[in-house]
Amino acid sequence: MTAEHAVVEEVSVWLEVNDEPTVAWMCTPDRLEELAVGWLHGEGYVRTLADLRGLRPCATDLGFWAEVDPDLAAAVRGENRKRVLASGCGAVTTMLADPAALARTGRRGDPPPTDRLRALFKELFAQGARYQETGGIHAAALTDGAALLFHAEDIGRHNAVDKVIGAALLAKRPLPGLGLLVTGRISGELAFKGARAEIAYIATPSVPSTLAVGIARRTGMVLVGRAVSGAPHLHQPGTA
């Protein structure tokens, strides 16, 4: 492979919500509809697919016009969220800095046994065509513990998570109780997206951040660090 081929694609994609410019991503240019739907869910613009009244791609540029329930859009914009630099791709809201502001919920479920979890990660890595070509990519997958249900790769790990959540919403697959596998560290933003989707657990070969652990403990998720090699680190909800 030449140096010219050992690169990953990165493009800018914009989104307008109810005719207002809302966000632009730096991302890998595939599964863009899933990316938009998943991001809208993670930010609170949609709760189910029924809240998305329309999603129209631009014919001449990489972008989308989304139409959502006006009450949900007003609620999001009424929070007057300040944009902050995230620990990875994208910008997140300052509400992530205070896990105590999130509603406390009961435990949502448990990850599968260690051997099964490692088998799921092995399948995730096997499906990573871009990873095998270049190595410079993140991946995410939703699982019911028996199989991978939705899989995506992206230059940004947050984008990959939005893509699989968006894919589940578009397929009308209920999110509560599913597991989320990610290849990078579990940041506060990833934990927040998982909490909003009512994910039971998030697992990674890497580790979670302190903010992610705080969010997970508050919202009933289990976080699994070092899930591929050695003894997994389980961060249980409701523990100190």
C-alpha positions as CSV (number, residue, x, y, z in Angstrom):
1,M,0.0,0.0,0.0
2,T,1.3,3.4,-0.9
3,A,1.2,6.4,1.4
4,E,-1.5,8.0,-0.7
5,H,-3.8,5.0,0.1
6,A,-3.1,4.9,3.8
7,V,-5.5,7.7,4.6
8,V,-9.0,8.0,5.9
9,E,-11.7,10.2,4.4
10,E,-12.8,13.3,6.2
11,V,-15.4,15.7,5.0
12,S,-17.7,18.4,6.4
13,V,-21.4,17.8,6.6
14,W,-24.0,20.4,7.8
15,L,-27.4,20.1,9.4
16,E,-30.2,22.6,9.6
17,V,-33.1,22.0,12.0
18,N,-36.4,23.6,11.3
19,D,-34.6,26.0,8.9
20,E,-32.0,27.1,11.4
21,P,-28.3,26.2,11.0
22,T,-27.5,23.8,13.8
23,V,-24.3,21.8,13.5
24,A,-21.6,20.7,11.2
25,W,-19.6,17.5,11.5
26,M,-16.1,16.5,10.4
27,C,-16.8,12.9,9.6
28,T,-16.4,9.9,7.3
29,P,-18.8,10.3,4.3
30,D,-21.1,7.3,4.7
31,R,-24.2,6.5,6.6
32,L,-24.9,10.2,6.8
33,E,-28.6,9.9,7.2
34,E,-27.9,7.6,10.2
35,L,-25.5,10.2,11.6
36,A,-28.0,13.0,11.4
37,V,-30.8,11.0,13.0
38,G,-28.5,9.7,15.8
39,W,-27.2,13.1,16.5
40,L,-30.7,14.6,16.7
41,H,-31.7,11.8,19.2
42,G,-28.6,12.4,21.3
43,E,-29.3,16.2,21.5
44,G,-32.9,15.7,22.4
45,Y,-34.5,17.0,19.1
46,V,-36.1,13.5,18.6
47,R,-37.1,10.8,21.0
48,T,-38.4,8.3,18.4
49,L,-38.6,8.3,14.6
50,A,-42.1,9.7,14.8
51,D,-40.6,13.0,16.1
52,L,-38.6,13.4,12.9
53,R,-41.1,14.9,10.4
54,G,-38.6,15.1,7.5
55,L,-35.0,14.7,6.6
56,R,-34.0,16.0,3.2
57,P,-30.5,15.8,1.8
58,C,-29.0,18.7,-0.2
59,A,-28.6,17.8,-3.8
60,T,-25.5,19.9,-4.4
61,D,-23.7,19.7,-1.0
62,L,-23.1,17.4,1.9
63,G,-25.9,18.5,4.2
64,F,-29.4,17.9,5.4
65,W,-32.5,19.9,6.3
66,A,-34.4,18.3,9.2
67,E,-37.9,19.1,10.3
68,V,-38.7,18.0,13.9
69,D,-41.5,18.5,16.4
70,P,-41.4,22.3,17.1
71,D,-42.0,21.7,20.9
72,L,-38.9,19.5,21.1
73,A,-36.8,21.9,19.1
74,A,-38.0,24.8,21.3
75,A,-37.1,22.8,24.5
76,V,-33.6,22.1,23.2
77,R,-33.0,25.7,22.2
78,G,-34.6,27.0,25.3
79,E,-31.8,25.5,27.4
80,N,-29.5,28.1,25.9
81,R,-26.7,25.6,25.7
82,K,-23.2,26.8,25.6
83,R,-20.9,25.0,23.2
84,V,-17.6,23.6,24.6
85,L,-14.7,21.8,23.1
86,A,-15.1,18.1,23.5
87,S,-12.4,15.5,24.2
88,G,-12.9,14.1,20.7
89,C,-14.7,15.2,17.6
90,G,-17.5,17.7,17.9
91,A,-18.8,20.1,20.4
92,V,-21.0,19.2,23.4
93,T,-23.1,21.1,25.9
94,T,-22.1,22.3,29.3
95,M,-24.9,20.2,30.8
96,L,-22.5,17.3,30.5
97,A,-20.3,18.8,33.2
98,D,-22.8,18.1,35.9
99,P,-24.0,14.4,36.2
100,A,-26.1,15.4,39.2
101,A,-28.4,17.3,36.8
102,L,-29.4,14.0,35.1
103,A,-32.3,12.0,36.4
104,R,-31.3,9.1,38.6
105,T,-32.6,5.7,37.2
106,G,-32.3,2.1,38.2
107,R,-29.8,-0.4,36.7
108,R,-30.6,-1.0,33.1
109,G,-29.0,-4.4,32.6
110,D,-25.7,-6.3,32.6
111,P,-23.0,-6.9,30.0
112,P,-22.6,-10.5,28.8
113,P,-19.9,-12.8,30.3
114,T,-16.3,-11.8,29.5
115,D,-15.8,-14.5,26.8
116,R,-19.0,-13.5,25.0
117,L,-18.1,-9.8,25.1
118,R,-14.7,-10.5,23.7
119,A,-16.3,-12.6,20.9
120,L,-18.6,-9.6,20.1
121,F,-15.5,-7.3,19.9
122,K,-13.8,-9.8,17.6
123,E,-16.8,-9.6,15.3
124,L,-16.7,-5.8,15.5
125,F,-13.1,-5.7,14.5
126,A,-13.7,-8.2,11.7
127,Q,-16.4,-6.0,10.2
128,G,-14.1,-3.0,10.2
129,A,-13.2,-2.7,6.5
130,R,-11.7,0.8,6.9
131,Y,-9.8,-0.2,10.0
132,Q,-8.2,-3.1,8.1
133,E,-7.3,-0.8,5.2
134,T,-5.9,2.2,7.1
135,G,-6.1,1.7,10.9
136,G,-7.1,5.3,11.4
137,I,-10.7,4.9,12.2
138,H,-13.1,4.4,15.1
139,A,-16.0,1.9,15.3
140,A,-19.2,1.4,17.3
141,A,-21.9,-1.3,17.4
142,L,-25.1,-2.0,19.1
143,T,-25.7,-5.5,20.4
144,D,-28.3,-7.6,22.1
145,G,-25.6,-9.7,23.6
146,A,-26.0,-12.5,21.0
147,A,-25.0,-10.6,17.9
148,L,-24.1,-7.2,16.5
149,L,-27.3,-5.5,15.4
150,F,-25.8,-2.3,13.9
151,H,-22.2,-1.4,13.1
152,A,-20.5,1.8,11.8
153,E,-17.0,3.2,11.4
154,D,-16.1,6.9,11.4
155,I,-13.1,9.1,11.9
156,G,-14.8,10.4,15.0
157,R,-15.9,7.9,17.7
158,H,-18.9,10.1,18.7
159,N,-20.0,10.1,15.0
160,A,-19.8,6.3,14.9
161,V,-22.1,6.1,18.0
162,D,-24.5,8.5,16.4
163,K,-24.5,6.4,13.3
164,V,-25.5,3.1,15.0
165,I,-28.1,4.8,17.2
166,G,-29.5,6.5,14.1
167,A,-29.5,3.2,12.2
168,A,-31.5,1.6,15.1
169,L,-34.0,4.4,15.1
170,L,-34.5,4.3,11.3
171,A,-35.0,0.5,11.6
172,K,-37.5,1.1,14.4
173,R,-35.4,-1.1,16.7
174,P,-36.0,-0.2,20.4
175,L,-32.8,1.0,22.0
176,P,-33.5,0.4,25.7
177,G,-31.5,-2.5,27.2
178,L,-29.1,-2.9,24.3
179,G,-25.3,-2.8,24.7
180,L,-23.0,-0.4,23.0
181,L,-19.5,-1.4,21.9
182,V,-16.9,1.3,21.1
183,T,-13.3,1.1,20.1
184,G,-12.1,4.3,21.8
185,R,-12.3,5.6,25.3
186,I,-15.7,6.2,26.7
187,S,-16.0,10.0,27.1
188,G,-18.7,12.0,28.9
189,E,-20.4,12.7,25.6
190,L,-20.6,9.0,24.7
191,A,-22.0,8.2,28.1
192,F,-24.6,10.9,27.8
193,K,-25.7,9.6,24.4
194,G,-25.9,6.1,25.8
195,A,-27.9,7.4,28.8
196,R,-30.4,9.2,26.6
197,A,-30.8,6.0,24.5
198,E,-31.4,4.0,27.7
199,I,-28.4,1.7,26.8
200,A,-27.7,-0.9,29.4
201,Y,-23.9,-0.9,29.2
202,I,-21.1,0.5,27.2
203,A,-17.9,-1.5,26.7
204,T,-14.5,-0.5,25.3
205,P,-11.0,-2.0,24.9
206,S,-9.8,1.3,26.4
207,V,-11.1,3.1,29.5
208,P,-13.9,5.5,30.5
209,S,-13.3,9.1,31.7
210,T,-14.3,10.2,35.1
211,L,-17.2,12.2,33.7
212,A,-18.5,9.2,31.9
213,V,-18.4,7.2,35.1
214,G,-20.3,9.9,36.9
215,I,-23.0,9.9,34.2
216,A,-23.2,6.1,34.1
217,R,-23.6,5.8,37.9
218,R,-26.4,8.4,37.9
219,T,-28.3,6.8,35.0
220,G,-28.0,3.1,35.6
221,M,-25.5,2.1,33.0
222,V,-22.6,-0.3,33.5
223,L,-19.3,0.8,31.9
224,V,-16.8,-1.9,30.9
225,G,-13.1,-0.9,30.4
226,R,-10.3,-3.1,29.2
227,A,-13.0,-5.4,27.7
228,V,-10.7,-7.2,25.2
229,S,-7.6,-8.2,27.2
230,G,-6.8,-8.9,30.8
231,A,-9.5,-8.6,33.5
232,P,-12.3,-6.2,32.5
233,H,-12.9,-3.2,34.7
234,L,-16.6,-2.9,35.6
235,H,-17.9,0.5,36.7
236,Q,-21.2,-0.3,38.3
237,P,-24.1,2.2,38.6
238,G,-24.9,3.6,42.0
239,T,-21.4,2.9,43.4
240,A,-18.9,5.4,44.7
